[in-house]
Amino acid sequence: MKRLNNEFTRFVLVGGMNTLNYYIVYLILHNLFSMHYMIAHVTGFVVSLVISFFLNAYFTYRVKPTLGKFLKFPLSQLVNVSMSSMLVYMFVEWVHLNSNLAPIVAVFFTVPVTFIVTSKILKN
């Protein structure tokens, strides 16, 4: 249980850094370049995905990053991007939440699910 708590704590720290990376890219593309919020969302996600792989491999799970794991890693994030994209769309279009705030709110729903899927891919 203690090991799981340490991994989850490291996962949340890395996730916080990744969220910041994603959000900076998102805000720049959406606000400075007037990119549609969904295109900015997916682009920011892809940038943070690469950073996330290495941080999670080295820091969170303390495993050696390999090409095979790198190629499988997007599968773990497929759940994340699908769920977060759906939530961002729903928050903006249905709830009328500001498009700058919607991605941050979505994070709170995606973190636990992403932790489970990511640990399965990187540890096996």
Secondary structure, DSSP 8 states (H G I E B T S, - for coil): -HHHHHHHHHHHHHHHHHHHHHHHHHHIIIIIS---HHHHHHHHHHHHHHHHHHHIIIIIS-----HHHHHHHHHHHHHHHHHHHHHHHIIIIIS---TTTHHHHHHHHHHHHHHHHHHHHHH-
